[in-house]
Amino acid sequence: MSTEMNEDRPQESAIRSILRTLAPEDAELLKRLIVRFAGQPFSDDARTTVKSSGRSGAELELSFIRLRRAGLIQAVKKAWGEKLYYIPLESLGLLYRQFFTPKAEVVPDSKVHRISEAKPGLALDLLHALAAAAEHGLPLTAKGTVHKKNIQKLLEAVHLKDSDLEALQLQYAHAEIYPLAAAVLLDMMLWLGLAVKESQEILLEEERLGEWLGLSEQEMNRVLLPAVLDRYGMNSPALQHFRYLLCHPSFQPGVWYDMTNMLDWMEREVLLTRSASEAGARAWMTAMAGFGWGDTGEDGSGRCCFRWAMDPAFVLVSGGQDREAGEGRFYVQPDFDVIVPPDVPYRIRWKLLACSERVQSERMSIYRLTRSSTARAVENGMSAAEMTQLLDNFSSGGVPENVRLALEQWGREIGRTRFEEATVLSCSAEEDGDRIETHPKLKGHLQRIGPKHFLVNRGAVPEVRKILDSSGLSPLKAIAEPGRTVSTYPLIHDSTPDLAGQRIDKEKFRQTGLSAAGGLVYSGRNIQYFEPDSDIPKPESLFPGYGQVPKMWTQDFRNYHGTTAQHIMEQALEWQTKVLISRGGSRLEFIPRAIRSHPWAVEGTLFDPERDGYEDGALLSPGDWEQIRLIVPSFT
């Protein structure tokens, strides 16, 4: 993926601009922080262990302040005041592209034995899981977990399996109850705000769901891939390096790469140790196949290989314009099957799922229109006429006549009667009431109390339902309650949202994880629980008492009285900065680390800028140099 492509997201464009103006020494520190911590939080104590050859502590602190001011390092504050720093996830993909170009050999297709094939995809799985949740509900037990039979309905709707995820070692709430795949699907629903956990059930959020369904699949993946990278990967920096570098634009979709070769390169770059990380890398690639984003395999010698099924660099780091939600059409068959190609918009698929049964949920999905699915649609507020209109509006080739006639017939039969809470049978027309009153099999089960209403013996409801169904007067499945609608499947009526609204919604979904603490899976990044900290130290605070130090110490390179020279060294130690000294005709830089007494001596690191060499642990006494000057880096 070319880095010259335009139409970046506004935030990414700003990050690119910052990187272009970043001083080389600041960029070097940023790279070292990435190597050490990746996107994991780190403390002040941990970051001060990150050294840079030839740079003093003060120089590193000034670079760190500049990185914080640029927004490339952010911070949160714990309740007791301790700070945690982190590289924002929205910057991380760009930074890996900036600093690293992974090396992995291309492997011919003929030499790879495929182990895991890319499944239909997380976006499609999530659609079908949401539809199952809308149809069957997600009621909670007294312990606050979804009932097992409802979890089973969820899992029956998707291709993601526990075997795709088990090696990730995910930790999540109620692990003894939820299978892995169910936990991930519920986690995504909650984390994206598509569902909310109430006291007795998990409910879908209709407005948020409508926004989500308005996105194209590519836009959905732009939300899902970063979320998966953050939430389901192991927390070690080494494996986070692998996850992000696997998304580097040097990897082209449809091409097999030798991942063992890449792990060897990462070991040479001190990003990981292959022996400790290879199992985790394989686990991640297996999960990528489960989420529908790539294939895994091995060559003849058992070296692990991976092939992307999409362009991850385009998804993870924008360089071009998103494809809009597709305008593909589905095909209604005379056998009542509806063939749904991949480019049919998810919002239209959602409507189809409201009035059909899922037969096959591959990339090319098949749904089926049945009498029971029509009854379910009517239960949820979609009439048979609206079903026919949906098919007419979005099908290619029209609706076969036999299908149209069946829908009309079902529409005439379904919902003409309904049971109500007082066990009153309600009809849609007076003539239906007349038919029921004269039906021989219903005598003794009900009593007419009005033109369209009958009282029904409570124990006879199942038998009356069966008789009405066989007589073309099928009642709705649900029994109406006062003040309650029986519809639970959000129909998302607006099928043509404006494009500007889609763009805003996509960015809102991308930002969800920066503040939300919802979901089931413990991602390990706990920064969202702490207060953001925007308090950045002023550079001059690194040099307390600067105005009281004699100017000649920082300006004149000369011989000083022994005691004064010692004071200069001690000042350099306090400020964690360098001194310039001359010894044997050479000018050397020295960073003091510790002062010794009796006799006085200073221990530190000695640099020879001309030879680009250094001596760590050098011990100097006052007679070991001739001239000296305190070096204070520019901080104004």
N, C-alpha and C positions, 0 to 999 in steps of 0.2 A: 504494500500500500504506500503510495507516494506521500511524502510529508508535505508536498507542495499543493495538495488538493485543498480547495477552499471550503467555505460553508462550515467552519468549525462551530461547535457550540460556543456561546459567548464566554463561558467560564474557561474552556480549553484555550480559546484564543488569548485570553488574558494570561494564562499560565505560559503559553508559548512566548508571549511578549516579555514576560519576566525572565524566562530562561535565556533569551537572546541578550539581555542586558546584564546577566549575572557575572560578577567578577570571577576569574578563573579559580582563585583560592576559595571563594565561597562555593563554587560548583564542586570543587574537589571534596570539601567537607560534606556537602550534601550527598555526594556519591558514597563516601565512607559511612555515613549514617544509614543510607539505604542498605549497603552491604551488611552492616552490623544488625540493624533492626527491621529492615523491610518496612511494612506498615504497622508494626507492633508498637504499643506505647513504651516509652522509656523514661527513666528518672534522671535527675541531675547527676546523681552518682554514676549511673551507667553511661551517660553521654560523655562525661569527662574522661572516660577510659578510651574514647576514640581519639587517637593521636594522628598527627600528620607530620611527616618527616620535615624537619627544618622550621616548623612553626611553633611559636610559643603559645602558652595557655591563653595569654591576652589576645593574641591574633585569632585563635580559634574562637574565643568568646565573642569577639567583634564580628566574626563571620556568622556565628550562630544568631546574634542579634539581627544582622541583616537578613538572614534567612527567615527569621520570625517576622520581621517587618514586611517582607515580600509575601508572606502568607504560605510559604513552602513548608514551614514548620508551625504547627499550632499547639495549643496547650489547654489543659484543664486543671482545675484545682480541687484537691480532695478537701474534706471537711476540716482536717487539721492543718491545712495550708500547703501540704506537699504538692508539687506540680508534677504532672505527667505530660510528656511531649509526644507528638506523633506527626507523621507525614500524612496529610489528608488523602483518603482513598481516591478522591476524584483527580488528584494530581499524579498518583502512583503509576498509572499506565503510561502517561507521557514521560515520566522520569526514567522508567526502564528503557523506553525507546531512545531517550536522550543519551544514556550512559552505557548501554549494553547492546551488542549485536550477537545473539547466540549462534553457535556453530553446531550444525547437525547435518549429517550426510543424507542425501536423498536415496531412498531404497526403491528399486523397481517393483511394480505391483506383483510381478511374477515370483518374487523372492519373499513375499510376506504371506504368512498364514494368519488370516483374520481371526481374532479371538472374540471381540465384542463389536457388534455392528451398531452404528448410531440408531437410536430409537426415534420414534416420531417427534419427540421433543417436549421440553418442559412447558413451553407456552401452550401446546395442544393438550398435554396432560392436565395442566392447570384449568383450561377451559372445561374439560370433561369432568374434572373433580368438582369444580364450582357448580356445574349443571347437576351433578349427582347430589351435592349439598342442597341445592335449591329444591330438587324433587323430593328427597327423602328427609331433609333436615339434618341438623347436627345437635341433637338434644344431649344434655349433660347428665351424668349420674350424680349421686350425692357427693362423690369424691371430686367432682369437677372435670371428669373426663368424658369424651364423646362415647356414646353407647357402641358396643362392639359391632352390632349389626349395621350401624350407620357407617362405621369405619370400613367395614367390609364392602359396602356399596361404593364407597369412595375408591377403594383399591381396585374394584372390578372395572372401574371406568378408565384406568390409566395403564400405561406400559411400564412406568418406573417400578422397579422391584427392589426389595431389600438387598439382594445380591449385588446390585449396582452400587450400593452405598456402604455396605457393612465394613469394608476395610478403612473407611474414613474415620472411624472411632468417634462418631458424633456423640455429644452429650446433650440430652434434652429432657424437658419435664415429662414425667410419667412414662419413662422408658420401659417400665415393666408392663405397661398397658398398650402403648402405641407401637406398631411395627415401624421400622425406619422410614419406609416410603410414605406412610401416612403422616408421620411426624413432619417430614419435609414439606409435604403438600399443605398441611395445616399451618406450618410455620410461614410459608410463602403467603397464604391467604391473609394471615394476621399481620405479618410484617408489612405487606403492601397496602394494608388498610382495606382490603376487599371484604374482610369479615371482622366482626368484633365479638369478643367473648362477654356474654351477659351472665346473669346468675343461673339461668336454667338451660341455656343453649348458646351456640355460636351462630350469630345471624349475619347474613350477607348485607353489605352496605350498598344499597342500590345506586346511589349517585356515583360513588367511587367505582363500582363495577361498570357502570356505563362509560365512565372515562377510560377505564382499562380496555374494554372491548372496542373502543373507538380507535385504538392504536393498531398499526400494522404489526405483523409478526416480527419484523425486523426491529421495530421500535420496542416491542415487548422484550426481545432478546437484549436490547441495549439496557434495559432495566434488570433483567434476570441474570445475565452473565456477571456483572459486577456484584450483584447480591450473593450469588453462589460463590464467587471468589472469596468474598469476605466472610460469609456465614458458615460455609461447610468445609472449608479447608483447615488443615491442622495449623496450629498457631505458631509453629516454629518459623523463624525468618527464612531458613533454608528452603522449606517447602513453599513458602509464599513467593520466594524468588522463582521457584520452578513454575508455579501457577501463572505468574505474570509473564515470565519469559516465554512460556508456551503460547501466549497470545501475541507474541512479537510479529510485526509485519513481514519478517523474513520467512515466516512459515506460510506457504500458500495453500489454499484449500484444495482438496482432491489429490494431494501429494503425500506419499508415505515418507516419514523421516525417522532416522535412527535415534531414538531418545537416549539410549545408552551412550551414544556418542555425545549428545548434548550434556548429559550428566558428567561425563569426563571433562568437557570444557568448563562446566560450572565449578568443578573441583579445582581446576587449574586457576580459575579466577577467584578462588577462596570464597565462593558463594555457598558451598555445601561440601559435605563429605559423601561421596557416592555410596559407600557401604551402609551409611546410616540413613540415607534418604531415598534409595531406589525403591523400597517397598512402598513408601508414602507416595512417590511419584506414580508408580503403577496404579495405586488405589485411586489417585486423582484422575488418571486417564480413563479408568473404568467408569468412574462417575460421569465424566464428560460424555462417554458413549450413552450412558443411561439417560442423561439430560438431552440427548439428541444432537450433540455438537461435534462428534468425531467418532472415529473407529480406532480400536486398539488391535495390535497384532504382534507377532514375533517373526524374526527371520530364521533361517535354518540353524543358526547357532544359538538361538534363544535370546537374542538381543531384542529389547522391547522397542516397538515402533508405534507411531501415532499418525493419523491422517485427519485433518480437519474437514468437517462436512459443511462449514461456512467460513467466512472470513472474520476471524475473531478481532483482528486489529480494527476493522471497520466498525464492529459492534462496540468494542471496548473504548477506542479512542477515535473520535469522529475525524474524518478527513474528507467526507463527501456528504451529500444530502440524503436524508432518509427517504426510502420508498414510502409513498403514501399507502394507506390501507388499500388492499387489492380491490378490484372491481370484478373479480371472476364470478362466474355463474355456475350453479349446480345443475344437475340433470335428473329429472323425475322420470323413472322407468315405469312401464306398464305393470310390473310386478310389485309396485308400491315402494321400491327402493329409491333412495335419493343419493346419487353419487356426488360427493362434495370434493372438488379439487383443492389443492393447497392455497390457491389465490382467492378463495372465497373469504370475504371479510369475517372476522370473528364475531362481529355484532350480528351478522346474518346467521352464522352458525348457531349462535345462542338462541335466536328465534326458532330455528329449525329444531334444536334440541328440546325446545318447549313443547313441540307437537309431534315428535317422532321418537323412535327407539334407536339407540346406538347399536349398530350391527358390527361395524369395523371402524376402528379409530386410528388407522395408519395415516400416512401423509395424504393418501387418497382415501377419505373416510366414506363410509356408507351408513346412512340412517334409513329407517323404515317407517312408513306411515301405516298405522294400524288403528283399529277401532278404539283400543284401550289408550293409545297415545293421543288420539283425538279427544277422548273423554278427559284425559289429564289436562290437555290444553284448555278445554272448556272450564275445568275446575279452576284454572289459573287465570281466567279472564280473556282467553283468546278463543273467539268463536270459530266455527267451521268456515264461515265466510272469510274471516281474517286469515285463516290458514290458506285457503285457496288464493287469496290476494297475495300473500307472501310468496307462494309458489309461482304465481303468474309474474310477479314483479322481478324475481331474481333467478328464475330458471332459464336455461337455454333450451330452446326447442319446445317450450310450452308444457302444459300438463296433459298427459294422456286422458282421453275422454272417460275411460273406465275409472280412473283415479278421481277425476272431478265428480263423477256421479256418486262414487262411494262416499266421498267427503260430504256431499250434499245430503245423502241418506243418513249418514251418521249424525250430521248436524241436526237433522229433523228429530232424531230419536233421543240424542243425549241431552240431558239437562232439562227435559220437559217436566220432570218431577224432582223433588228434593226433600230429604228428611231434615226436620228442624229439631232443636233441642228438646222441646216439649214432646217430642216424638209425634210431630204433626207432619203429615205428608202434604206437600204443597205442589200444585200443578201450575204450569205456565198458561194453560187455557181452560175455559169452562168445559169444552167438549171432551178434554182429557179426563176431567173429573167425572163426566157422565160415563165414559168407558170403564173407568175404575170401579164406579159404583155398581155397574152391571156385570163385572167380571166374576164368574162363578167361583174361581179359586180364592178370591180375596174376601169373600163373605166370612164374617166372624173375626177377621184380622183387623179391620178398621171401621171407623164410623165417620160418615160425612158430617162436617160441621159448617160447611159453606160451599159456595160454587166451586172453589179450587182448593179446598183444604179438607184433610181427613185426620182424625186422631188414630194413631196406630198403637196396638199393644206393644209395649217395649220389647218383649221377648220374641215378637213376630217380625221384627225389622229384617233379619237376614232372609226369611222366607218371602216376605213381601218384595224385597229388593230383587230376588231371583225371578219372581213372577213378572214384575214390571219390566225387567231386562228382556225377558223372552217375548214380551208383548209389544216391544218397540217403544217403551216409555221409560228408558233407562234413567234411574236417578243419579244425581251426582254422588261421588264416593264419600265426600266429607259431609258431616252433619253441621248445618249452620248454627252459629251461636250468636246471641244478641250482641250487637256492637263489634262483631269480629268478621273480617273478610276471610274466606277460605283460601285465597290465593297466597302462595308462598314463593312462587317462581317469578322473580322480577323480569318483566317482559322487555324492559329497556326500549321504550317506544320510539325515541328519536334515533332513527337509523342513519341520519346524514348530518353529523356534527360539523361545525365549520372547522376548516383546517387550522386556523390560528388557535382555536381551542384545543385541538389535538396536540399541538406543539407545547402549549403550556402544561397540559396534563402529563405529557411524557416527562418533561423536566421535573414536575412535581413528584412523579413516581421515582425518578432517579435520585431525588434528594431525601426520600423517605428515611433511609437507613442512617442519615447523619444525625437524626434526633430521636428516632423511634427506638424504644426499648422493648417493643412488643415481639411476639413470636414465641415459639417453643424451644428452639435450638439455642444453646449457649454458645455464642460466637467467639467468646474469649476476649473480644475488644469491649472493655467495660467503660470506655470513655464517655458514652452517652449518659451514664449515671452521675457524672460530675459536672460541676459548674465550669463553663468556658472561661478561660483566663486570657484577657487581652493586655495584661500588665507586662510590658516589655521593658527591661532595664535600659536606662540611658547609657550610651557608651562611656561617658565621663565617670559613671559610677564605678567603672572597673579600676579607676586610678585615683582613689581617695587621697586628698592632700596634694594633688598635682601642682596647685599654685604655690605651695610652700617649698617645693623642691627647687634647689638652685638651678637656674636655666643652663649654666655651663655644663651640668651633668649630662644634659640631653643634647648639647650643641657642640661641646669641645671634646675632641678626641686627643687626650693628652695624658701625661704622667700626673698622678695625684699622690698626695701623702697617703701612706699605708692605711691609716684609719679612715680617710675619706673614701678610698677605693673600696674598703670593706663596706662602708655605708651604701655605696652605689650598688654593690652586689646584693646587699640585704634589701635595698629598695626594689631591685629587679625581681628578687624572690617574692616579695610581698605583692607586687603587681603581676606576677607570672609573665614577665617579659624578658627580653634578651639584653645582653650587653655585647658591645664590640670590643675585642681586645687585640693587642698585637703581641706576638710571641715569635722570637727567632726571625723577625723580618716579615712574618705573615700576618694577615688580618683574619681573625677567626671570630665566629659568633658563638656565644655561650648562653645556655639557658640554665640558670641555677635551680636546683631541686631541693637542696637541703644545706643548712649551715652547721658546721661542726665547731666545737670550742676546745680550747686547751690541747693543742694549739688551734688557732682559727684556721679553717679551711672551708671550701665550698664544693659541693658535689653537684654534678649536672651533666648536660649533654653538650659536647663541643662539636661545632660544625666548621668545615673548611669549604666555603662557597666556591672557591676556585677549583677544587678537586671533587666537589659534590660528595664529600665523605663526611662521616660523623663518628664520634666516639662517645658511646653511652656509658654513664658511670664514671666520667672523668673527675678527678679530684684535684682542685687547684688551691695552692697556698698563695699568699700575697706576693711572693717573689716570682710567681710563674707567669706573669705578664708585665709588659712595660706600660702600655697606654690602655685607656679604657674609656668607654662612653656608654651611657644608658640609652637603649633604643626603645622609644615609646611609639607604637604604631599610631598612625593618624586616626583620630576618632571624632573629628568635627564634621 
